[in-house]
Amino acid sequence: MSHRLTRRAALAASIGAVAGCAALEEVATYVGDAPPRAGPLTTTSPPRFALVLGGGGRRGVAHVGVVRVLEAEGLRPDLIVGASAGSLVGAAYASGMPADRIEAAALSLSSWSIADPLIGRRGMLAGDRYEELVADIVGRGPIERMRVPLAVVATEVGTLRPVAFTRGDVAVAVRASSAMPNLFRRVAIEGREYVDAVESTPVPVRLARELGASKVGAVNVMWRAPPIWESERRLADVVLEPALPYWAPRSEAARLDAIAQGEAAARAALPQLRALLA
């Protein structure tokens, strides 16, 4: 499968670099044969139980603890819906990767590992290295061929509409879902631009319902979720909110603690989760 995200102003950028400045565009454009696309799930029956993993940046490592408990208890979702940080953990889980490997991958990510600054755009990253790391973790397979049905949510620029990608290159979809404004470049796919899912829906429970889920377990790891979360919360059957500190976990010890808090939240919710799946 061939694909690439191009810089449409590459020539201008090279000229600018020679002159001591740069003119790289703030949009990465997908060119390839498997663009992420929205649409109905490619399953034979509607999903019974959806696991929704919300955004939260570094705090999203707590999702790993939730996944670990579900795996240990044999509580396998019929659909995984991931937003921003939750899209990476969700894609890894949907690919069939065991919790121990997801944890190792999550602990390996750091600010340095995804740093590819745009010349002349202070504090802004291209996002290419992040996509490459995602591809290393979950591969470049199409979303529709994940072992567990998966939806990766991003925000369409202009309309601020949440879009659930259910097919196409999973690494590009996760990149778009995590493209935080003013940090990563926007991602253009088939003429439309996308940014971080949190800009429209921090924990996309409503989209899980729209995709046919009859039962929804939602995980919120944000310190202060936007007001829209309250309307989404009411649509979930079970809500998990790990007891995380205000500060995002940076050290390995802090990230391990966040994972442990995700485990604790999931274990506390086991009676409710079992009842949902009974």
C-alpha positions as CSV (number, residue, x, y, z in Angstrom):
1,M,0.0,0.0,0.0
2,S,1.5,3.4,-1.0
3,H,0.7,6.6,0.8
4,R,2.3,9.8,1.9
5,L,1.4,13.0,3.6
6,T,2.9,15.8,1.5
7,R,3.8,19.4,2.2
8,R,2.3,21.3,-0.6
9,A,4.6,24.2,0.0
10,A,7.8,22.2,-0.2
11,L,9.4,24.4,-2.8
12,A,8.5,27.5,-0.9
13,A,9.9,26.0,2.3
14,S,13.2,25.2,0.7
15,I,13.5,28.7,-0.6
16,G,12.6,30.1,2.7
17,A,15.2,27.9,4.5
18,V,17.9,29.3,2.3
19,A,16.8,32.8,3.2
20,G,16.8,32.0,6.9
21,C,13.0,31.7,7.2
22,A,10.4,29.0,6.3
23,A,7.0,28.9,4.7
24,L,5.8,25.3,5.4
25,E,2.1,25.0,5.3
26,E,0.2,24.1,8.5
27,V,-1.6,21.3,6.6
28,A,-0.4,17.8,5.9
29,T,-2.2,16.4,2.8
30,Y,-2.8,12.7,2.5
31,V,-2.0,11.2,-0.9
32,G,-2.5,7.4,-1.2
33,D,-4.9,4.6,-2.0
34,A,-6.4,4.1,1.5
35,P,-7.8,7.4,2.7
36,P,-9.6,7.3,6.1
37,R,-13.3,7.6,5.5
38,A,-16.5,7.7,7.5
39,G,-19.3,5.3,7.0
40,P,-21.3,2.5,8.5
41,L,-19.4,-0.3,10.2
42,T,-18.5,-3.2,8.0
43,T,-20.0,-5.8,10.4
44,T,-22.7,-8.3,9.9
45,S,-24.6,-7.2,13.0
46,P,-24.9,-4.1,15.1
47,P,-22.4,-3.9,18.0
48,R,-23.8,-4.8,21.4
49,F,-21.2,-3.2,23.6
50,A,-19.0,-0.3,22.6
51,L,-15.9,0.9,24.6
52,V,-15.3,4.6,24.1
53,L,-11.8,5.9,25.0
54,G,-11.7,9.7,25.2
55,G,-9.0,12.3,24.7
56,G,-6.7,13.7,27.3
57,G,-3.1,14.0,25.9
58,R,-0.6,12.3,28.2
59,R,-3.4,11.3,30.6
60,G,-4.6,8.9,27.9
61,V,-2.1,6.4,29.2
62,A,-4.7,5.5,31.9
63,H,-6.7,3.9,29.1
64,V,-4.1,1.1,29.1
65,G,-5.1,0.1,32.6
66,V,-8.8,-0.1,31.6
67,V,-7.9,-2.3,28.6
68,R,-5.7,-4.5,30.8
69,V,-8.7,-5.3,33.1
70,L,-11.1,-5.9,30.3
71,E,-8.6,-8.3,28.7
72,A,-8.0,-10.1,32.0
73,E,-11.7,-10.5,32.7
74,G,-12.6,-11.6,29.1
75,L,-14.9,-8.6,28.6
76,R,-14.3,-8.0,24.9
77,P,-16.1,-5.0,23.3
78,D,-17.9,-5.4,20.0
79,L,-16.8,-1.9,19.0
80,I,-14.0,0.5,20.1
81,V,-14.4,4.2,19.5
82,G,-11.3,6.3,20.1
83,A,-10.7,10.0,20.3
84,S,-7.3,11.7,20.3
85,A,-5.1,9.9,22.9
86,G,-7.8,7.3,23.2
87,S,-7.6,6.6,19.4
88,L,-4.0,5.3,19.8
89,V,-4.8,2.9,22.7
90,G,-8.1,2.0,21.0
91,A,-6.4,1.2,17.7
92,A,-3.8,-0.9,19.4
93,Y,-6.4,-2.8,21.4
94,A,-8.6,-3.3,18.3
95,S,-5.6,-4.7,16.4
96,G,-5.4,-7.6,18.8
97,M,-2.3,-6.3,20.6
98,P,-2.2,-7.7,24.2
99,A,-2.3,-5.2,27.1
100,D,1.4,-5.8,28.1
101,R,2.5,-4.8,24.6
102,I,0.2,-1.8,24.6
103,E,1.7,-0.7,27.9
104,A,5.3,-1.0,26.6
105,A,4.4,1.0,23.5
106,A,2.7,3.7,25.6
107,L,5.7,4.0,27.9
108,S,8.0,4.3,24.9
109,L,6.3,7.4,23.6
110,S,7.8,10.7,24.7
111,S,8.0,14.3,23.6
112,W,11.4,13.6,22.0
113,S,10.1,10.5,20.1
114,I,7.5,12.6,18.3
115,A,9.4,15.8,17.9
116,D,9.7,17.0,14.3
117,P,9.5,20.8,14.6
118,L,8.3,22.9,11.6
119,I,11.0,25.3,10.6
120,G,9.8,28.9,11.3
121,R,6.7,27.7,13.2
122,R,7.8,28.0,16.8
123,G,6.4,25.2,19.0
124,M,4.6,23.5,16.1
125,L,5.3,19.9,15.0
126,A,4.8,18.4,11.6
127,G,3.2,15.3,12.9
128,D,5.0,13.0,10.5
129,R,7.0,11.3,13.3
130,Y,3.9,10.7,15.4
131,E,2.2,9.0,12.4
132,E,5.3,6.8,11.9
133,L,5.3,5.8,15.6
134,V,1.6,4.9,15.3
135,A,2.3,2.8,12.3
136,D,5.1,1.0,14.1
137,I,2.6,0.2,16.9
138,V,-0.6,-0.7,15.0
139,G,0.6,-1.1,11.4
140,R,-0.8,0.5,8.3
141,G,-3.7,-1.8,7.8
142,P,-7.2,-0.5,7.1
143,I,-9.4,0.2,10.0
144,E,-12.1,-2.1,8.7
145,R,-9.7,-5.1,9.0
146,M,-9.0,-4.6,12.7
147,R,-9.8,-7.7,14.9
148,V,-12.3,-5.6,16.8
149,P,-14.4,-3.1,14.9
150,L,-12.9,0.3,15.3
151,A,-14.0,4.0,14.8
152,V,-11.4,6.7,15.0
153,V,-12.9,10.1,15.7
154,A,-11.5,13.5,14.4
155,T,-12.9,17.0,14.1
156,E,-13.6,18.4,10.6
157,V,-12.2,21.9,10.4
158,G,-14.8,24.6,9.5
159,T,-17.9,22.7,10.6
160,L,-16.4,21.5,13.9
161,R,-18.3,18.3,13.2
162,P,-17.0,15.1,14.8
163,V,-16.3,12.5,12.1
164,A,-15.9,8.7,12.8
165,F,-13.4,7.1,10.4
166,T,-14.4,3.4,10.1
167,R,-12.2,2.5,7.1
168,G,-8.9,3.4,5.5
169,D,-5.3,3.8,6.8
170,V,-5.5,3.5,10.6
171,A,-2.2,5.4,11.3
172,V,-3.4,8.4,9.3
173,A,-6.7,8.3,11.0
174,V,-5.1,8.3,14.5
175,R,-2.8,11.1,13.4
176,A,-5.8,13.2,12.4
177,S,-7.6,12.3,15.6
178,S,-4.6,13.6,17.6
179,A,-3.8,16.7,15.6
180,M,-4.0,19.2,18.4
181,P,-4.4,22.8,17.0
182,N,-1.3,24.9,17.5
183,L,0.8,21.8,18.2
184,F,0.4,19.6,15.1
185,R,-0.5,20.4,11.5
186,R,-4.0,19.8,10.4
187,V,-4.5,16.7,8.2
188,A,-6.2,17.1,4.8
189,I,-8.0,14.0,3.5
190,E,-9.9,14.1,0.2
191,G,-10.3,17.8,0.3
192,R,-11.3,18.2,3.9
193,E,-9.2,19.1,6.9
194,Y,-9.2,17.5,10.3
195,V,-7.9,18.3,13.8
196,D,-8.0,16.7,17.2
197,A,-11.2,15.0,18.2
198,V,-11.4,16.8,21.5
199,E,-12.2,20.0,19.6
200,S,-15.7,18.6,18.9
201,T,-16.2,15.7,21.3
202,P,-13.9,14.7,24.1
203,V,-15.5,11.3,24.7
204,P,-17.6,10.4,21.6
205,V,-20.4,8.4,23.2
206,R,-23.0,9.8,20.8
207,L,-21.1,8.6,17.8
208,A,-20.9,5.1,19.4
209,R,-24.7,5.1,19.6
210,E,-25.0,6.3,16.0
211,L,-22.8,3.4,14.9
212,G,-25.4,1.1,16.4
213,A,-24.0,0.3,19.9
214,S,-26.8,-0.7,22.3
215,K,-24.5,-0.5,25.4
216,V,-21.7,1.9,25.9
217,G,-18.9,2.1,28.4
218,A,-17.1,5.4,28.3
219,V,-13.7,6.4,29.7
220,N,-13.0,10.0,30.5
221,V,-9.4,10.9,31.5
222,M,-9.6,14.7,31.1
223,W,-9.1,16.9,34.1
224,R,-11.8,19.3,33.1
225,A,-13.7,18.0,30.1
226,P,-15.6,20.6,28.0
227,P,-19.3,21.2,28.8
228,I,-20.3,19.0,25.8
229,W,-19.1,16.0,27.8
230,E,-22.1,16.3,30.2
231,S,-24.5,15.6,27.3
232,E,-22.4,12.7,26.1
233,R,-22.1,11.3,29.6
234,R,-25.9,10.9,29.9
235,L,-25.8,8.6,26.8
236,A,-23.3,6.2,28.4
237,D,-24.4,3.2,30.4
238,V,-21.1,3.1,32.4
239,V,-18.6,5.9,32.9
240,L,-15.1,5.3,34.1
241,E,-13.1,8.3,35.3
242,P,-9.7,7.3,36.7
243,A,-8.5,9.3,39.7
244,L,-5.7,11.2,37.9
245,P,-3.8,14.2,39.2
246,Y,-4.1,17.6,37.6
247,W,-0.6,17.3,36.1
248,A,-0.2,15.1,33.1
249,P,2.1,12.1,33.7
250,R,5.5,12.7,32.2
251,S,7.9,10.4,34.0
252,E,7.7,6.6,33.7
253,A,6.7,6.3,37.3
254,A,3.9,8.8,36.8
255,R,2.7,7.0,33.7
256,L,2.7,3.7,35.5
257,D,0.6,5.2,38.3
258,A,-1.8,6.6,35.7
259,I,-2.1,3.1,34.2
260,A,-2.8,1.7,37.8
261,Q,-5.5,4.3,38.2
262,G,-7.1,3.2,35.0
263,E,-7.0,-0.4,36.3
264,A,-8.6,0.7,39.6
265,A,-11.4,2.5,37.8
266,A,-12.1,-0.5,35.6
267,R,-12.1,-3.0,38.5
268,A,-14.5,-0.7,40.5
269,A,-16.8,-0.8,37.5
270,L,-16.6,-4.5,36.9
271,P,-20.1,-5.3,38.4
272,Q,-21.7,-2.8,36.1
273,L,-19.7,-4.0,33.0
274,R,-20.6,-7.6,33.7
275,A,-24.2,-6.7,34.1
276,L,-24.2,-4.9,30.7
277,L,-22.8,-8.0,29.0
278,A,-24.9,-10.6,30.9
